[in-house]
Amino acid sequence: MANHRVIFLKSLADTMQEHLTYLLFLILPLYFLSSCDLNSNEIPYDTDIPESEEFDAFFGAWGKLGNKIVFIHDEPLDGTADAGKLDQVWIYDLQTQERRKVIGGRAYAPKLHPDGDWIIFHTNSFPQYLYKVRLDGTGLTPLSGNSSPNDLEYTTDARFSPNGQEILFTIFAGTPRGIALMDTTGTDPEIIVPVGITGDWFPDGQQVIYVNWDTTSAISMQRQIYTANRDGSNQTKLTNLEESNIIAGPAVAPDGIQIAFSHLGEGGRSEIFIMDRDGSNIRQLTQGEGDAYAPEWHPDGQKILFSRRIDFSSTERSRRLWLVDVETLQVTPLFPKD
C-alpha cells in the first residue's frame, strides 16, 4: 500500500497532465469550427450566468440516480501553499448539499460504479495507473500496474459498464495501446480498438463510442468519433469534422439517442456539443471564456455537467463545474456563489 501512496503523491505539472488526459486540447492549434452549419447569431447562448463559488472543481461525473457527483478538487497539501497542490477525489451529495474528500493524491477522471459503492479513477502522474476506492475512502485497490493483476501502464479514462461487471479504459501510450476492456478486479485486459482513446458505453452495454485517428483524411493529426461493438467489431465513423485534432470526451445520453462531446467552438476554444446517434444534427451548447470539456449526462438526459477552465496566467487559473440545459442552453454553476 505504501507504494500506492507514493504513486499518488508524485507531483507533476497539473497543466501537462490535464492536457494529456483530454487530448492536449489546450496546447494544440485552435481554429474556428467550420464543418458545422452553426451561426452564432442564431444560437441563444445563455448570457446571464450566475456566479460560481470560488471552489476548484472539475472532471465531474454523476451517480446512476443523479443524486451524487464525484469530481476532482485541487487544494494545497496540508493547508500549506508551498507544499504543492493535489488533485483529490471528492464526492458531492445533492440531497444533503454535503461535499467531502474521498481520497487524496494526484487523481483524475473519477467515475461511480452503477451500484454506487465504488469509484474508479486514474493517477495524474506518469506512468498513469487505474485504481478503485470505496465512497468512504477505504479499500483502495490497484487495477493496473505491477501491484495489480496486470502490468499495464498509461491507463486512463476508465468507466464501469452499465451492468457494473466490466471496465472500459484507455491505454494511451506504449505498444500495444487503444481502447480496452477488463473485469472489475483488473484481470483479463484486452484491447478492442487499437489506438482508440476516451471511450464510453451505450446503455445496453453492447456498443461503445470513442475517439480515433481519421485514417480517411489526408490531413494529419485529425481525430473523429467512432462507434463499435463491445468486442471491437463493426467500427463506424460518426463525424467528419474539420480541425478535429482536439475532439474529445464523447459521452452517450442515458437513452442512447444523443452524444455529447467537446470540440472547437466559435473563437477557437473548446466547447460542448451534442449530436444524434448517427452523427447528424450537431449542435453547440456552450460558448464562454476559457475551455469547456468532459461532458457528462445527467440520468434524466435533460442536462449535462461539464468542466470549464480559464487560464489567467501560467500559475493562476479557474476550474469550475457547470450545468447546461440541453434544450434551453441555460448554464448554471454546480456550486453557486452565495
Secondary structure, 3 states (H helix, E strand, C coil): CHHHHHHHHCCCCHHHHHHHHCCCCCCCCCCCCCCCCCCHHHCCCCCCCCCECCCCCEEEEECCCCCEEEEEEEEEHHHCHHHCEEEEEEEEECCCCEEEEEECCCEEEEEECCCCCEEEEEECCCCCCEEEEECCCCCCEECCCCCCCCCCCCEEEEEECCCCCEEEEEECCCCCCEEEEEECCCCCCEEEEECCEEEEECCCCCEEEEEEECCCCCCCCCEEEEEEECCCCCCEECCCCCCCCCCEEEEECCCCCEEEEEEEECCCEEEEEEEECCCCCCEECCCCCCEEEEEEECCCCCEEEEEEEEECCCCCEEEEEEEEECCCCCEEECCECC
